[in-house]
Amino acid sequence: MKQADRTPKVSIIVPVYNSEQYLNECVQSLLEQTYKNFEIILVNDGSTDNSGELCELWARQDKRIHAIHQNNHGVSTSRNTAIKQSTGDYILCVDSDDWVDESLLQTCMNAMLSTSSQAAIFDYQRTREDHTPIIEDEAIHWLPQEDSISGDEATRLILQGKVPCLACRYIAARYLYTDHGIFFPVGRVMEDMGTVYKIWFHATSIALVRKPLYFYRQNESSLTAGGHRLDHVTSNIENLNEIRSFISEHGQHLSKDAARFALTMTFNSMKTLRILRASMTSSQYREIRRLIMKQSRSAFFELGLRGNDVRSIARFVATRII
């Protein structure tokens, strides 16, 4: 992190959609930060409840809060709008039904300063509606023991499935978005998977904070809620194509990790596709199945499997989704 005559400013981006039940708690937790140089950008994404009015109320109460109103376009557009209008040196994404520890900004800024990093990854805690912690496998919250790692290694951890790809568990220098033209993919769910790895890859160093500073509320209306959905499958296909293209262009040394990641994700897509088959047209099913098989075959080739090996594996995969 570059030293400057002033304290670096953080832009906190909060997409808001029908969050009147939780928004006040979210914003209050941000205002209680011990680190004071920040702005909060509330993007009301066409809410049909009182969320828009709450955004305006907060903006009138504190000059650091800005309210933006737009038609409903989704999380990606909301975040992109805020990134473009942000004036901070760093970007932090927060979901409107979650809340954060009061020390989040100060802890991350200190960690970045001490390690000369451009980003910081911190731990998080899933909770129920009443704030009761949800006990999860410790592996989900695993981070290396070092104080910092390279962006290259952080990207590898995503591809190895060791670190979840979540936009709300890191803070990063704004220029990592703007200088590289990185924005969240519009019209796609699983938007975090289409973005986070690019930001981490372009960072020279990323600080690691092994403390839960972000509290993710698990509820039915959460932005990432949902079971077996076809748009998850199609977005997964698009994300994997982008990931492997990005790695091919910028990080060839990670190509095998990307191929293994693609295989894992395509198997997940296959399972979902099989569950959803009864609700799809035959032509729609065949086309999506073709795209999944194409991705699997490409990943097998990247891993050095050829000829009979690929045909045998392809037959095995096909029997799972016929």
Phi and psi restraints in degrees (value plus and minus 20) as a CYANA .aco file:
   2 LYS   PHI     -93.6   -53.6
   2 LYS   PSI     118.4   158.4
   3 GLN   PHI     -96.9   -56.9
   3 GLN   PSI     129.4   169.4
   4 ALA   PHI    -166.1  -126.1
   4 ALA   PSI     149.1   189.1
   5 ASP   PHI     -91.0   -51.0
   5 ASP   PSI     -39.9     0.1
   6 ARG   PHI    -137.4   -97.4
   6 ARG   PSI     144.4   184.4
   7 THR   PHI     -93.1   -53.1
   7 THR   PSI     109.9   149.9
   8 PRO   PHI     -77.4   -37.4
   8 PRO   PSI     123.0   163.0
   9 LYS   PHI    -119.1   -79.1
   9 LYS   PSI     120.0   160.0
  10 VAL   PHI    -130.3   -90.3
  10 VAL   PSI     110.2   150.2
  11 SER   PHI    -117.9   -77.9
  11 SER   PSI      97.3   137.3
  12 ILE   PHI    -120.0   -80.0
  12 ILE   PSI      98.5   138.5
  13 ILE   PHI    -123.5   -83.5
  13 ILE   PSI     103.9   143.9
  14 VAL   PHI    -148.4  -108.4
  14 VAL   PSI      79.9   119.9
  15 PRO   PHI     -88.2   -48.2
  15 PRO   PSI     117.5   157.5
  16 VAL   PHI    -146.9  -106.9
  16 VAL   PSI     102.9   142.9
  17 TYR   PHI    -163.9  -123.9
  17 TYR   PSI      91.3   131.3
  18 ASN   PHI      28.7    68.7
  18 ASN   PSI      32.5    72.5
  19 SER   PHI    -135.6   -95.6
  19 SER   PSI       5.3    45.3
  20 GLU   PHI     -78.3   -38.3
  20 GLU   PSI     -48.0    -8.0
  21 GLN   PHI     -90.0   -50.0
  21 GLN   PSI     -46.8    -6.8
  22 TYR   PHI    -139.5   -99.5
  22 TYR   PSI     -36.5     3.5
  23 LEU   PHI     -79.4   -39.4
  23 LEU   PSI     -62.1   -22.1
  24 ASN   PHI     -80.3   -40.3
  24 ASN   PSI     -62.8   -22.8
  25 GLU   PHI     -84.2   -44.2
  25 GLU   PSI     -60.2   -20.2
  26 CYS   PHI     -81.1   -41.1
  26 CYS   PSI     -74.0   -34.0
  27 VAL   PHI     -83.5   -43.5
  27 VAL   PSI     -60.6   -20.6
  28 GLN   PHI     -80.4   -40.4
  28 GLN   PSI     -59.9   -19.9
  29 SER   PHI     -85.5   -45.5
  29 SER   PSI     -50.2   -10.2
  30 LEU   PHI     -94.6   -54.6
  30 LEU   PSI     -59.7   -19.7
  31 LEU   PHI     -88.1   -48.1
  31 LEU   PSI     -42.7    -2.7
  32 GLU   PHI    -106.0   -66.0
  32 GLU   PSI     -12.6    27.4
  33 GLN   PHI     -79.4   -39.4
  33 GLN   PSI     117.9   157.9
  34 THR   PHI     -92.4   -52.4
  34 THR   PSI     -43.9    -3.9
  35 TYR   PHI    -108.0   -68.0
  35 TYR   PSI     103.3   143.3
  36 LYS   PHI    -121.3   -81.3
  36 LYS   PSI     -34.4     5.6
  37 ASN   PHI    -109.5   -69.5
  37 ASN   PSI      66.5   106.5
  38 PHE   PHI    -169.5  -129.5
  38 PHE   PSI     143.6   183.6
  39 GLU   PHI    -146.4  -106.4
  39 GLU   PSI     130.3   170.3
  40 ILE   PHI    -136.1   -96.1
  40 ILE   PSI     104.4   144.4
  41 ILE   PHI    -130.3   -90.3
  41 ILE   PSI      87.7   127.7
  42 LEU   PHI    -113.9   -73.9
  42 LEU   PSI      98.8   138.8
  43 VAL   PHI    -128.6   -88.6
  43 VAL   PSI      82.3   122.3
  44 ASN   PHI     -97.0   -57.0
  44 ASN   PSI      89.5   129.5
  45 ASP   PHI    -114.3   -74.3
  45 ASP   PSI      41.0    81.0
  46 GLY   PHI      48.6    88.6
  46 GLY   PSI      16.0    56.0
  47 SER   PHI     -80.0   -40.0
  47 SER   PSI     125.5   165.5
  48 THR   PHI    -125.2   -85.2
  48 THR   PSI     -19.5    20.5
  49 ASP   PHI    -124.2   -84.2
  49 ASP   PSI    -171.0  -131.0
  50 ASN   PHI    -112.8   -72.8
  50 ASN   PSI      -5.1    34.9
  51 SER   PHI     -80.3   -40.3
  51 SER   PSI     -61.6   -21.6
  52 GLY   PHI     -80.2   -40.2
  52 GLY   PSI     -62.4   -22.4
  53 GLU   PHI     -85.2   -45.2
  53 GLU   PSI     -58.3   -18.3
  54 LEU   PHI     -85.0   -45.0
  54 LEU   PSI     -58.8   -18.8
  55 CYS   PHI     -79.4   -39.4
  55 CYS   PSI     -65.3   -25.3
  56 GLU   PHI     -84.7   -44.7
  56 GLU   PSI     -60.2   -20.2
  57 LEU   PHI     -81.7   -41.7
  57 LEU   PSI     -64.9   -24.9
  58 TRP   PHI     -84.8   -44.8
  58 TRP   PSI     -59.8   -19.8
  59 ALA   PHI     -83.4   -43.4
  59 ALA   PSI     -53.5   -13.5
  60 ARG   PHI     -94.6   -54.6
  60 ARG   PSI     -46.0    -6.0
  61 GLN   PHI    -103.6   -63.6
  61 GLN   PSI     -46.0    -6.0
  62 ASP   PHI    -162.9  -122.9
  62 ASP   PSI     103.6   143.6
  63 LYS   PHI     -87.7   -47.7
  63 LYS   PSI     -33.4     6.6
  64 ARG   PHI    -101.2   -61.2
  64 ARG   PSI     -28.3    11.7
  65 ILE   PHI    -122.6   -82.6
  65 ILE   PSI     111.1   151.1
  66 HIS   PHI    -141.2  -101.2
  66 HIS   PSI     113.6   153.6
  67 ALA   PHI    -127.9   -87.9
  67 ALA   PSI     107.6   147.6
  68 ILE   PHI    -138.5   -98.5
  68 ILE   PSI     116.5   156.5
  69 HIS   PHI    -139.5   -99.5
  69 HIS   PSI     113.6   153.6
  70 GLN   PHI    -166.5  -126.5
  70 GLN   PSI     143.4   183.4
  71 ASN   PHI     -86.2   -46.2
  71 ASN   PSI     140.6   180.6
  72 ASN   PHI     -88.0   -48.0
  72 ASN   PSI      91.5   131.5
  73 HIS   PHI    -147.5  -107.5
  73 HIS   PSI     -24.7    15.3
  74 GLY   PHI      82.6   122.6
  74 GLY   PSI     151.5   191.5
  75 VAL   PHI     -80.9   -40.9
  75 VAL   PSI     -64.0   -24.0
  76 SER   PHI     -80.2   -40.2
  76 SER   PSI     -68.4   -28.4
  77 THR   PHI     -82.3   -42.3
  77 THR   PSI     -60.1   -20.1
  78 SER   PHI     -80.9   -40.9
  78 SER   PSI     -67.8   -27.8
  79 ARG   PHI     -84.6   -44.6
  79 ARG   PSI     -62.1   -22.1
  80 ASN   PHI     -83.3   -43.3
  80 ASN   PSI     -61.9   -21.9
  81 THR   PHI     -78.1   -38.1
  81 THR   PSI     -65.2   -25.2
  82 ALA   PHI     -89.0   -49.0
  82 ALA   PSI     -59.3   -19.3
  83 ILE   PHI     -79.5   -39.5
  83 ILE   PSI     -64.5   -24.5
  84 LYS   PHI     -84.6   -44.6
  84 LYS   PSI     -53.2   -13.2
  85 GLN   PHI    -115.2   -75.2
  85 GLN   PSI     -23.9    16.1
  86 SER   PHI     -89.9   -49.9
  86 SER   PSI     131.6   171.6
  87 THR   PHI    -140.0  -100.0
  87 THR   PSI     -13.6    26.4
  88 GLY   PHI    -104.5   -64.5
  88 GLY   PSI     151.0   191.0
  89 ASP   PHI    -108.2   -68.2
  89 ASP   PSI     -41.0    -1.0
  90 TYR   PHI    -152.5  -112.5
  90 TYR   PSI     135.3   175.3
  91 ILE   PHI    -139.4   -99.4
  91 ILE   PSI     111.4   151.4
  92 LEU   PHI    -148.7  -108.7
  92 LEU   PSI     108.0   148.0
  93 CYS   PHI    -119.2   -79.2
  93 CYS   PSI     113.7   153.7
  94 VAL   PHI    -154.1  -114.1
  94 VAL   PSI     116.1   156.1
  95 ASP   PHI    -103.8   -63.8
  95 ASP   PSI     125.9   165.9
  96 SER   PHI     -91.2   -51.2
  96 SER   PSI     -33.1     6.9
  97 ASP   PHI    -122.7   -82.7
  97 ASP   PSI      -9.1    30.9
  98 ASP   PHI    -130.6   -90.6
  98 ASP   PSI     157.9   197.9
  99 TRP   PHI    -167.5  -127.5
  99 TRP   PSI     147.4   187.4
 100 VAL   PHI    -149.3  -109.3
 100 VAL   PSI     140.1   180.1
 101 ASP   PHI     -90.1   -50.1
 101 ASP   PSI     125.3   165.3
 102 GLU   PHI     -83.4   -43.4
 102 GLU   PSI     -38.8     1.2
 103 SER   PHI    -118.1   -78.1
 103 SER   PSI     -14.1    25.9
 104 LEU   PHI     -74.1   -34.1
 104 LEU   PSI     -75.6   -35.6
 105 LEU   PHI     -83.9   -43.9
 105 LEU   PSI     -67.5   -27.5
 106 GLN   PHI     -82.7   -42.7
 106 GLN   PSI     -62.7   -22.7
 107 THR   PHI     -82.3   -42.3
 107 THR   PSI     -64.2   -24.2
 108 CYS   PHI     -90.2   -50.2
 108 CYS   PSI     -60.3   -20.3
 109 MET   PHI     -84.5   -44.5
 109 MET   PSI     -60.5   -20.5
 110 ASN   PHI     -83.1   -43.1
 110 ASN   PSI     -62.8   -22.8
 111 ALA   PHI     -84.6   -44.6
 111 ALA   PSI     -61.6   -21.6
 112 MET   PHI     -86.9   -46.9
 112 MET   PSI     -59.8   -19.8
 113 LEU   PHI     -84.4   -44.4
 113 LEU   PSI     -64.4   -24.4
 114 SER   PHI     -91.3   -51.3
 114 SER   PSI     -40.8    -0.8
 115 THR   PHI    -133.0   -93.0
 115 THR   PSI     -13.2    26.8
 116 SER   PHI      32.5    72.5
 116 SER   PSI      26.0    66.0
 117 SER   PHI    -122.7   -82.7
 117 SER   PSI     139.3   179.3
 118 GLN   PHI    -124.0   -84.0
 118 GLN   PSI     -22.5    17.5
 119 ALA   PHI    -174.8  -134.8
 119 ALA   PSI     144.0   184.0
 120 ALA   PHI    -162.5  -122.5
 120 ALA   PSI     112.8   152.8
 121 ILE   PHI    -123.6   -83.6
 121 ILE   PSI     111.3   151.3
 122 PHE   PHI    -144.7  -104.7
 122 PHE   PSI     143.0   183.0
 123 ASP   PHI    -101.6   -61.6
 123 ASP   PSI     146.5   186.5
 124 TYR   PHI    -161.1  -121.1
 124 TYR   PSI     145.7   185.7
 125 GLN   PHI    -151.6  -111.6
 125 GLN   PSI     105.5   145.5
 126 ARG   PHI    -102.1   -62.1
 126 ARG   PSI     120.6   160.6
 127 THR   PHI    -155.1  -115.1
 127 THR   PSI     143.4   183.4
 128 ARG   PHI    -105.6   -65.6
 128 ARG   PSI     158.5   198.5
 129 GLU   PHI     -74.6   -34.6
 129 GLU   PSI     -56.2   -16.2
 130 ASP   PHI    -110.1   -70.1
 130 ASP   PSI      -4.8    35.2
 131 HIS   PHI      58.1    98.1
 131 HIS   PSI     -18.0    22.0
 132 THR   PHI     -85.0   -45.0
 132 THR   PSI     105.6   145.6
 133 PRO   PHI     -82.5   -42.5
 133 PRO   PSI     121.6   161.6
 134 ILE   PHI    -115.2   -75.2
 134 ILE   PSI      99.5   139.5
 135 ILE   PHI     -95.1   -55.1
 135 ILE   PSI     105.4   145.4
 136 GLU   PHI    -144.9  -104.9
 136 GLU   PSI     145.6   185.6
 137 ASP   PHI     -78.8   -38.8
 137 ASP   PSI     110.1   150.1
 138 GLU   PHI     -78.9   -38.9
 138 GLU   PSI     -44.6    -4.6
 139 ALA   PHI     -83.1   -43.1
 139 ALA   PSI     -48.6    -8.6
 140 ILE   PHI     -85.1   -45.1
 140 ILE   PSI     -49.0    -9.0
 141 HIS   PHI    -123.7   -83.7
 141 HIS   PSI      -6.4    33.6
 142 TRP   PHI     -87.4   -47.4
 142 TRP   PSI     117.9   157.9
 143 LEU   PHI    -158.2  -118.2
 143 LEU   PSI     129.3   169.3
 144 PRO   PHI     -77.7   -37.7
 144 PRO   PSI     137.8   177.8
 145 GLN   PHI    -100.1   -60.1
 145 GLN   PSI     -30.9     9.1
 146 GLU   PHI     -87.0   -47.0
 146 GLU   PSI     139.8   179.8
 147 ASP   PHI     -94.3   -54.3
 147 ASP   PSI     -45.1    -5.1
 148 SER   PHI    -177.5  -137.5
 148 SER   PSI     139.3   179.3
 149 ILE   PHI    -157.6  -117.6
 149 ILE   PSI     145.0   185.0
 150 SER   PHI     -94.5   -54.5
 150 SER   PSI     137.5   177.5
 151 GLY   PHI     -81.4   -41.4
 151 GLY   PSI     -53.4   -13.4
 152 ASP   PHI     -81.0   -41.0
 152 ASP   PSI     -66.1   -26.1
 153 GLU   PHI     -89.7   -49.7
 153 GLU   PSI     -56.0   -16.0
 154 ALA   PHI     -82.5   -42.5
 154 ALA   PSI     -60.2   -20.2
 155 THR   PHI     -84.2   -44.2
 155 THR   PSI     -60.1   -20.1
 156 ARG   PHI     -81.4   -41.4
 156 ARG   PSI     -58.6   -18.6
 157 LEU   PHI     -83.9   -43.9
 157 LEU   PSI     -55.9   -15.9
 158 ILE   PHI     -84.0   -44.0
 158 ILE   PSI     -68.2   -28.2
 159 LEU   PHI     -86.4   -46.4
 159 LEU   PSI     -46.9    -6.9
 160 GLN   PHI    -106.3   -66.3
 160 GLN   PSI     -20.7    19.3
 161 GLY   PHI      53.5    93.5
 161 GLY   PSI      -1.8    38.2
 162 LYS   PHI    -109.3   -69.3
 162 LYS   PSI     -44.9    -4.9
 163 VAL   PHI    -148.0  -108.0
 163 VAL   PSI     103.1   143.1
 164 PRO   PHI     -80.7   -40.7
 164 PRO   PSI     126.2   166.2
 165 CYS   PHI    -112.5   -72.5
 165 CYS   PSI      64.9   104.9
 166 LEU   PHI    -143.7  -103.7
 166 LEU   PSI     108.6   148.6
 167 ALA   PHI     -90.7   -50.7
 167 ALA   PSI     -40.0     0.0
 168 CYS   PHI    -116.6   -76.6
 168 CYS   PSI      -7.6    32.4
 169 ARG   PHI    -137.2   -97.2
 169 ARG   PSI       3.1    43.1
 170 TYR   PHI    -172.4  -132.4
 170 TYR   PSI     139.2   179.2
 171 ILE   PHI    -141.4  -101.4
 171 ILE   PSI     121.5   161.5
 172 ALA   PHI    -164.2  -124.2
 172 ALA   PSI     132.5   172.5
 173 ALA   PHI     -78.2   -38.2
 173 ALA   PSI     117.0   157.0
 174 ARG   PHI     -79.8   -39.8
 174 ARG   PSI     -54.8   -14.8
 175 TYR   PHI     -85.3   -45.3
 175 TYR   PSI     -41.6    -1.6
 176 LEU   PHI     -83.5   -43.5
 176 LEU   PSI     -49.2    -9.2
 177 TYR   PHI    -100.8   -60.8
 177 TYR   PSI     -76.2   -36.2
 178 THR   PHI     -92.8   -52.8
 178 THR   PSI     -61.8   -21.8
 179 ASP   PHI     -88.1   -48.1
 179 ASP   PSI     -46.7    -6.7
 180 HIS   PHI    -125.3   -85.3
 180 HIS   PSI     -14.7    25.3
 181 GLY   PHI      42.1    82.1
 181 GLY   PSI      17.3    57.3
 182 ILE   PHI    -117.0   -77.0
 182 ILE   PSI     101.8   141.8
 183 PHE   PHI    -157.9  -117.9
 183 PHE   PSI     145.7   185.7
 184 PHE   PHI     -95.4   -55.4
 184 PHE   PSI     118.4   158.4
 185 PRO   PHI     -87.2   -47.2
 185 PRO   PSI     104.6   144.6
 186 VAL   PHI    -101.8   -61.8
 186 VAL   PSI     122.1   162.1
 187 GLY   PHI      56.1    96.1
 187 GLY   PSI       2.0    42.0
 188 ARG   PHI    -157.8  -117.8
 188 ARG   PSI     116.1   156.1
 189 VAL   PHI    -103.6   -63.6
 189 VAL   PSI     156.9   196.9
 190 MET   PHI      36.0    76.0
 190 MET   PSI      18.8    58.8
 191 GLU   PHI     -85.6   -45.6
 191 GLU   PSI     -46.2    -6.2
 192 ASP   PHI     -83.4   -43.4
 192 ASP   PSI     -61.7   -21.7
 193 MET   PHI     -83.9   -43.9
 193 MET   PSI     -44.8    -4.8
 194 GLY   PHI    -106.6   -66.6
 194 GLY   PSI     -17.5    22.5
 195 THR   PHI    -154.9  -114.9
 195 THR   PSI     -67.2   -27.2
 196 VAL   PHI     -76.6   -36.6
 196 VAL   PSI     -65.3   -25.3
 197 TYR   PHI     -81.2   -41.2
 197 TYR   PSI     -51.2   -11.2
 198 LYS   PHI     -88.2   -48.2
 198 LYS   PSI     -63.1   -23.1
 199 ILE   PHI     -83.0   -43.0
 199 ILE   PSI     -68.5   -28.5
 200 TRP   PHI     -83.3   -43.3
 200 TRP   PSI     -60.3   -20.3
 201 PHE   PHI     -81.0   -41.0
 201 PHE   PSI     -59.5   -19.5
 202 HIS   PHI    -101.0   -61.0
 202 HIS   PSI     -27.8    12.2
 203 ALA   PHI    -100.9   -60.9
 203 ALA   PSI     115.6   155.6
 204 THR   PHI     -89.8   -49.8
 204 THR   PSI     -61.5   -21.5
 205 SER   PHI    -163.0  -123.0
 205 SER   PSI     123.7   163.7
 206 ILE   PHI    -148.4  -108.4
 206 ILE   PSI     103.0   143.0
 207 ALA   PHI     -95.2   -55.2
 207 ALA   PSI     129.8   169.8
 208 LEU   PHI    -137.0   -97.0
 208 LEU   PSI     106.5   146.5
 209 VAL   PHI    -139.1   -99.1
 209 VAL   PSI      86.3   126.3
 210 ARG   PHI    -109.7   -69.7
 210 ARG   PSI      39.9    79.9
 211 LYS   PHI    -165.2  -125.2
 211 LYS   PSI     112.9   152.9
 212 PRO   PHI     -90.2   -50.2
 212 PRO   PSI      89.7   129.7
 213 LEU   PHI    -131.6   -91.6
 213 LEU   PSI     -28.0    12.0
 214 TYR   PHI    -146.9  -106.9
 214 TYR   PSI     115.5   155.5
 215 PHE   PHI    -137.9   -97.9
 215 PHE   PSI      92.6   132.6
 216 TYR   PHI    -115.9   -75.9
 216 TYR   PSI      96.2   136.2
 217 ARG   PHI    -102.5   -62.5
 217 ARG   PSI      99.3   139.3
 218 GLN   PHI    -107.3   -67.3
 218 GLN   PSI      84.1   124.1
 219 ASN   PHI    -164.9  -124.9
 219 ASN   PSI     144.5   184.5
 220 GLU   PHI     -84.8   -44.8
 220 GLU   PSI     -44.8    -4.8
 221 SER   PHI    -116.6   -76.6
 221 SER   PSI     -13.6    26.4
 222 SER   PHI     -78.6   -38.6
 222 SER   PSI     129.6   169.6
 223 LEU   PHI     -80.7   -40.7
 223 LEU   PSI     -49.8    -9.8
 224 THR   PHI    -119.7   -79.7
 224 THR   PSI      -9.5    30.5
 225 ALA   PHI     -91.2   -51.2
 225 ALA   PSI     135.4   175.4
 226 GLY   PHI     125.2   165.2
 226 GLY   PSI     128.3   168.3
 227 GLY   PHI    -117.8   -77.8
 227 GLY   PSI    -144.6  -104.6
 228 HIS   PHI    -103.9   -63.9
 228 HIS   PSI      90.5   130.5
 229 ARG   PHI    -150.1  -110.1
 229 ARG   PSI     121.2   161.2
 230 LEU   PHI     -85.9   -45.9
 230 LEU   PSI     -55.1   -15.1
 231 ASP   PHI     -87.2   -47.2
 231 ASP   PSI     -42.5    -2.5
 232 HIS   PHI     -86.6   -46.6
 232 HIS   PSI     -60.1   -20.1
 233 VAL   PHI     -86.8   -46.8
 233 VAL   PSI     -69.5   -29.5
 234 THR   PHI     -86.1   -46.1
 234 THR   PSI     -57.2   -17.2
 235 SER   PHI     -87.9   -47.9
 235 SER   PSI     -56.5   -16.5
 236 ASN   PHI     -82.0   -42.0
 236 ASN   PSI     -60.3   -20.3
 237 ILE   PHI     -82.1   -42.1
 237 ILE   PSI     -67.0   -27.0
 238 GLU   PHI     -83.7   -43.7
 238 GLU   PSI     -64.1   -24.1
 239 ASN   PHI     -81.1   -41.1
 239 ASN   PSI     -64.5   -24.5
 240 LEU   PHI     -85.3   -45.3
 240 LEU   PSI     -58.5   -18.5
 241 ASN   PHI     -81.1   -41.1
 241 ASN   PSI     -62.7   -22.7
 242 GLU   PHI     -87.7   -47.7
 242 GLU   PSI     -61.7   -21.7
 243 ILE   PHI     -80.6   -40.6
 243 ILE   PSI     -67.9   -27.9
 244 ARG   PHI     -89.8   -49.8
 244 ARG   PSI     -52.7   -12.7
 245 SER   PHI     -87.1   -47.1
 245 SER   PSI     -63.0   -23.0
 246 PHE   PHI     -83.0   -43.0
 246 PHE   PSI     -66.6   -26.6
 247 ILE   PHI     -84.7   -44.7
 247 ILE   PSI     -58.4   -18.4
 248 SER   PHI     -81.2   -41.2
 248 SER   PSI     -56.9   -16.9
 249 GLU   PHI    -103.6   -63.6
 249 GLU   PSI     -58.6   -18.6
 250 HIS   PHI    -131.7   -91.7
 250 HIS   PSI     -41.9    -1.9
 251 GLY   PHI    -167.7  -127.7
 251 GLY   PSI      44.4    84.4
 252 GLN   PHI     -75.0   -35.0
 252 GLN   PSI     -49.3    -9.3
 253 HIS   PHI     -87.1   -47.1
 253 HIS   PSI     -32.0     8.0
 254 LEU   PHI    -123.2   -83.2
 254 LEU   PSI     -11.5    28.5
 255 SER   PHI     -82.4   -42.4
 255 SER   PSI     -58.6   -18.6
 256 LYS   PHI     -90.9   -50.9
 256 LYS   PSI     -56.2   -16.2
 257 ASP   PHI     -82.3   -42.3
 257 ASP   PSI     -60.9   -20.9
 258 ALA   PHI     -85.5   -45.5
 258 ALA   PSI     -56.8   -16.8
 259 ALA   PHI     -87.1   -47.1
 259 ALA   PSI     -62.7   -22.7
 260 ARG   PHI     -84.9   -44.9
 260 ARG   PSI     -59.7   -19.7
 261 PHE   PHI     -82.3   -42.3
 261 PHE   PSI     -62.0   -22.0
 262 ALA   PHI     -81.6   -41.6
 262 ALA   PSI     -60.8   -20.8
 263 LEU   PHI     -83.1   -43.1
 263 LEU   PSI     -63.9   -23.9
 264 THR   PHI     -80.0   -40.0
 264 THR   PSI     -66.4   -26.4
 265 MET   PHI     -90.9   -50.9
 265 MET   PSI     -54.5   -14.5
 266 THR   PHI     -89.3   -49.3
 266 THR   PSI     -54.6   -14.6
 267 PHE   PHI     -83.7   -43.7
 267 PHE   PSI     -58.6   -18.6
 268 ASN   PHI     -82.8   -42.8
 268 ASN   PSI     -61.1   -21.1
 269 SER   PHI     -84.4   -44.4
 269 SER   PSI     -58.5   -18.5
 270 MET   PHI     -81.6   -41.6
 270 MET   PSI     -62.8   -22.8
 271 LYS   PHI     -81.5   -41.5
 271 LYS   PSI     -65.0   -25.0
 272 THR   PHI     -85.6   -45.6
 272 THR   PSI     -61.8   -21.8
 273 LEU   PHI     -80.7   -40.7
 273 LEU   PSI     -60.0   -20.0
 274 ARG   PHI     -84.2   -44.2
 274 ARG   PSI     -60.3   -20.3
 275 ILE   PHI     -85.7   -45.7
 275 ILE   PSI     -56.1   -16.1
 276 LEU   PHI    -108.8   -68.8
 276 LEU   PSI     -24.0    16.0
 277 ARG   PHI     -74.8   -34.8
 277 ARG   PSI     -60.5   -20.5
 278 ALA   PHI     -84.2   -44.2
 278 ALA   PSI     -42.3    -2.3
 279 SER   PHI    -116.7   -76.7
 279 SER   PSI     -14.7    25.3
 280 MET   PHI    -132.5   -92.5
 280 MET   PSI     137.0   177.0
 281 THR   PHI     -95.9   -55.9
 281 THR   PSI     138.7   178.7
 282 SER   PHI     -81.3   -41.3
 282 SER   PSI     -62.8   -22.8
 283 SER   PHI     -87.1   -47.1
 283 SER   PSI     -59.6   -19.6
 284 GLN   PHI     -84.3   -44.3
 284 GLN   PSI     -64.6   -24.6
 285 TYR   PHI     -81.3   -41.3
 285 TYR   PSI     -66.7   -26.7
 286 ARG   PHI     -82.4   -42.4
 286 ARG   PSI     -60.3   -20.3
 287 GLU   PHI     -87.3   -47.3
 287 GLU   PSI     -63.7   -23.7
 288 ILE   PHI     -88.3   -48.3
 288 ILE   PSI     -58.3   -18.3
 289 ARG   PHI     -81.3   -41.3
 289 ARG   PSI     -60.4   -20.4
 290 ARG   PHI     -81.5   -41.5
 290 ARG   PSI     -62.6   -22.6
 291 LEU   PHI     -86.9   -46.9
 291 LEU   PSI     -59.2   -19.2
 292 ILE   PHI     -84.9   -44.9
 292 ILE   PSI     -65.0   -25.0
 293 MET   PHI     -82.9   -42.9
 293 MET   PSI     -57.1   -17.1
 294 LYS   PHI     -83.0   -43.0
 294 LYS   PSI     -63.3   -23.3
 295 GLN   PHI     -85.5   -45.5
 295 GLN   PSI     -61.8   -21.8
 296 SER   PHI     -82.4   -42.4
 296 SER   PSI     -65.4   -25.4
 297 ARG   PHI     -81.8   -41.8
 297 ARG   PSI     -62.6   -22.6
 298 SER   PHI     -83.0   -43.0
 298 SER   PSI     -60.4   -20.4
 299 ALA   PHI     -86.9   -46.9
 299 ALA   PSI     -60.2   -20.2
 300 PHE   PHI     -79.5   -39.5
 300 PHE   PSI     -65.0   -25.0
 301 PHE   PHI     -80.7   -40.7
 301 PHE   PSI     -61.9   -21.9
 302 GLU   PHI     -81.4   -41.4
 302 GLU   PSI     -51.4   -11.4
 303 LEU   PHI    -106.5   -66.5
 303 LEU   PSI     -14.4    25.6
 304 GLY   PHI      69.1   109.1
 304 GLY   PSI      -9.0    31.0
 305 LEU   PHI    -105.5   -65.5
 305 LEU   PSI     113.0   153.0
 306 ARG   PHI    -155.9  -115.9
 306 ARG   PSI     143.3   183.3
 307 GLY   PHI      30.7    70.7
 307 GLY   PSI    -141.8  -101.8
 308 ASN   PHI     -81.3   -41.3
 308 ASN   PSI     -52.7   -12.7
 309 ASP   PHI     -79.2   -39.2
 309 ASP   PSI     -68.3   -28.3
 310 VAL   PHI     -86.4   -46.4
 310 VAL   PSI     -62.5   -22.5
 311 ARG   PHI     -83.2   -43.2
 311 ARG   PSI     -60.2   -20.2
 312 SER   PHI     -85.5   -45.5
 312 SER   PSI     -65.0   -25.0
 313 ILE   PHI     -87.4   -47.4
 313 ILE   PSI     -59.9   -19.9
 314 ALA   PHI     -82.0   -42.0
 314 ALA   PSI     -60.4   -20.4
 315 ARG   PHI     -84.3   -44.3
 315 ARG   PSI     -60.1   -20.1
 316 PHE   PHI     -82.4   -42.4
 316 PHE   PSI     -66.1   -26.1
 317 VAL   PHI     -82.2   -42.2
 317 VAL   PSI     -64.6   -24.6
 318 ALA   PHI     -80.8   -40.8
 318 ALA   PSI     -56.5   -16.5
 319 THR   PHI     -87.2   -47.2
 319 THR   PSI     -37.9     2.1
 320 ARG   PHI    -101.7   -61.7
 320 ARG   PSI     -36.4     3.6
 321 ILE   PHI    -151.0  -111.0
 321 ILE   PSI      -9.5    30.5
